[in-house]
Amino acid sequence: LVAYELGASGSMASVSFQSAAMGAVFARFPRVLLVHRAGEPAGRALYIFLVAGPAPTQWPGMARVVHLAIPRGESEGSLARMYGAFRAFNPACAQTQLLLVDPDLPQRPALAQAFPAAEVQLSVFHLCKRLQVQIQQLTLESRAERLVLDTLSDTMYTATESSRRKMHTLLRDLVTPDLLPQLHIDWLLDDEIWTTHRERTWGKSAYYLRDVELLTQGLSEVFSAGVSLESCITSLAQHYQNKPVSPRSSLDPSSPAAKLEATENPEGDSDKEINQRTEERITQSLRDICTEPAARLCLSEFAVVQKSVQLMGTGEDALSIEVLEDAHTVDPKGLSSCSCHFNQVFQLPCRHILAALNSARKTLQPEMLSRQWQKGNDAHQARRDSADGLLEVLKSSWNESLDKSLLVSFLMEEINRLLTHCSGEEFERRYRTLRELADSWIGPYIKVKL
């Protein structure tokens, strides 16, 4: 479906576009709609409409996009006509209950008039992106900036009242009073803004924010190319068509892993077929070498790799891997060490190492894995080694400091066992509890490294 206006010269001056697939997704999930605006140097604006409720998890990525529009201008009348075209294309918009918008969206009353039965509310995605940019512009001391950004990340993924209040207090204490108004920190305490976002679990919040970030960025890049409106909408439609819908991965921990076929890559296979076989081999190597808890953790990491944009750069001393918004360095010798928190704490192949394996079409090798995680590792021998180490400690001079050190060591070992030998849902619950306890004891404004 296409609606357009012609300018005085007969060229296209505005356009609204929607494919049958877009309309079908919106018809199924019309309750919550996110409206994103992307600017362009020539002064035009692209409006991207996305389904944003917690339900459409089986349509991640580009399939969240349900409508694209480039208005003639951004006067109230022009935007009213654009919203009118959306309503004409989508009878299901009568069921829309909530509209999520950027705080800087122009002419918000025009949107409210087009959807009289829906509530217009600020988008958590846009609010957090705006805060992130503003924090980086404050030129805070590096440690303080890192603390604020980490707290913001925790708020984005959990959105509990305590995490939002902690973020609010931290900004109030660190930012000078003259700069506070532009941050609008009171938005952090507005329960109505965060209600829909809180319906998502930690994992679903991460995927949702990732999806919105990637697809809006991709469409904005295509739009900013500065071509004619006819060519622009064609390019946007092609970009939408060429992006995969990201079906449920065979590496999803809750679905059976693909079986490895012991065959070499025959000549003439497409890159897609070769990549699929590579992913299957990595999956099988994880299951063959790792213990079950370790395999489950690594498969969760690799599932993210499959669904993410991966940017790789090779330097003299390090292989740079960027998955989603996080960039880390992987040791190119052996591909066994990465700078990310997951690898440093668990000593397991993280998403960055798995991405490097996937790109090089290699598989996991035993020497890349810590001994404690390898399948077949003699648990009795491991306990004996631990006991031998304890015996050495007991033979040394006893003091209160050593007593405390041993207690901490035993506690850490037990926590590690409880976190790694449980289901994904139980892991998330236990980890969040531990996170709150640690921050409460040491905080309230210092995030403790777990």
Secondary structure, 3 states (H helix, E strand, C coil): CEEEEECCCCCEEEEEECCHHHHHHHHHCCCEEEEEEEECCCCCEEEEEEECCCCCCCCCHHHHEEEEEECCCCCHHHHHHHHHHHHHHCHHHHHCCEEEECCCCCCHHHHHHHCCCCEEEECHHHHHHHHHHHHHCCCCCHHHHHHHHHHHHHHHHHCCHHHHHHHHHHHHHHCCCCCHHHHCHHHHHCHHHHHHHHCCCHHHHHHHHHHHHHHHHHHHHHHCCCCCHHHHHHHHHHHHHHCCCCCCCCCCCCCCCCCCCCCCCCCCCCHHHHHHHHHHHHHHHHHHHECHHHHHHHHHHHHHHHCCCEEEEECCCCEEEEECCEEEEECCCCCCCECCHHHHHHCCCCHHHHHHHHHHCCCCCHHHCCHHHECCCCHHHHHHHHHHHHHHHHHCCCCHHHHHHHHHHHHHHHHHHHHHCCCHHHHHHHHHHHHHHHHHHHCCCCCCCC
